[in-house]
Amino acid sequence: ALEPHSAASRAVIVSDAAKRLRVRLTPGALDRIAREAPTVRAALGLLQNVSQVAKGLPGPVQAKHVEEVLAATGQPTSRETAVPEIVKRVAGAFAVSE
């Protein structure tokens, strides 16, 4: 049976894709992307989002930048988001008022 790619395998794939996209990643950022995304597809999607942020950075993408991208896209991160904040964001996204 085929097993999902490990975080180490995802890191190799993401590193290659980052080079093709000309996105410079610190080792910590690469590790964060590989660990956070459960699949190669999700890791490449996260890299694509990170590449948009990378354009405005003076140096390589760091782990904190990956964390910021995850938080901005509503993905679960190590920081807990309170339910009222989630409700506020969803209501804003769908133009719903209380």
C-alpha positions as CSV (number, residue, x, y, z in Angstrom):
1,A,0.0,0.0,0.0
2,L,1.2,3.5,-0.7
3,E,1.8,5.7,2.3
4,P,1.4,9.5,2.3
5,H,4.5,11.5,1.8
6,S,6.4,12.2,5.1
7,A,7.2,15.7,6.2
8,A,10.8,15.2,5.0
9,S,9.6,14.2,1.5
10,R,7.2,17.1,1.4
11,A,10.1,19.4,2.3
12,V,12.1,18.1,-0.6
13,I,9.2,18.7,-3.0
14,V,8.4,22.2,-1.6
15,S,12.1,23.2,-1.7
16,D,12.2,22.3,-5.4
17,A,9.0,24.1,-6.1
18,A,10.2,27.2,-4.2
19,K,13.3,27.3,-6.3
20,R,11.2,27.2,-9.5
21,L,9.0,30.0,-8.1
22,R,12.1,31.9,-7.0
23,V,10.9,32.0,-3.4
24,R,13.7,32.0,-0.8
25,L,12.8,30.1,2.3
26,T,14.7,29.8,5.5
27,P,15.1,26.2,6.8
28,G,12.5,27.0,9.5
29,A,10.0,28.2,6.9
30,L,10.5,25.1,4.8
31,D,10.0,22.9,7.8
32,R,6.9,24.8,8.9
33,I,5.3,24.4,5.5
34,A,6.2,20.7,5.3
35,R,5.0,20.0,8.8
36,E,1.8,22.1,8.6
37,A,0.5,20.7,5.3
38,P,-0.7,17.1,5.6
39,T,-0.3,16.4,1.8
40,V,1.9,17.5,-1.0
41,R,-1.0,19.3,-2.7
42,A,-1.7,21.3,0.5
43,A,2.0,22.1,0.9
44,L,2.3,23.4,-2.6
45,G,-0.9,25.5,-2.1
46,L,0.6,26.9,1.1
47,L,3.8,27.7,-0.8
48,Q,1.8,29.5,-3.4
49,N,0.2,31.6,-0.7
50,V,3.5,32.3,0.9
51,S,5.0,33.3,-2.5
52,Q,2.6,36.2,-2.6
53,V,3.9,37.4,0.8
54,A,7.5,36.8,-0.3
55,K,7.3,39.5,-3.0
56,G,7.1,42.2,-0.3
57,L,9.9,40.9,1.9
58,P,13.4,42.2,1.9
59,G,14.9,38.8,2.7
60,P,13.9,35.1,2.7
61,V,10.6,33.9,4.0
62,Q,10.8,32.9,7.7
63,A,8.7,30.6,9.8
64,K,6.8,33.5,11.3
65,H,5.7,34.6,7.8
66,V,4.3,31.1,7.1
67,E,2.5,31.4,10.4
68,E,1.0,34.7,9.4
69,V,-0.1,33.3,6.1
70,L,-1.8,30.4,7.8
71,A,-3.6,32.7,10.3
72,A,-4.7,35.0,7.4
73,T,-6.2,32.1,5.5
74,G,-8.1,30.8,8.4
75,Q,-6.1,27.7,8.7
76,P,-5.5,26.1,12.1
77,T,-2.3,27.3,13.7
78,S,-0.6,26.9,17.0
79,R,-2.4,30.0,18.1
80,E,-6.0,29.4,19.2
81,T,-8.7,31.6,17.7
82,A,-11.6,32.5,19.9
83,V,-15.1,31.5,18.6
84,P,-16.3,35.2,18.6
85,E,-13.4,36.1,16.3
86,I,-14.3,33.2,13.9
87,V,-18.0,34.3,13.9
88,K,-16.9,37.9,13.1
89,R,-14.7,36.8,10.2
90,V,-17.3,34.5,8.7
91,A,-20.0,37.2,9.1
92,G,-17.7,39.7,7.4
93,A,-16.9,37.2,4.5
94,F,-20.6,36.7,3.8
95,A,-21.7,40.2,4.5
96,V,-24.0,39.1,7.4
97,S,-24.7,41.5,10.3
98,E,-25.9,40.6,13.7
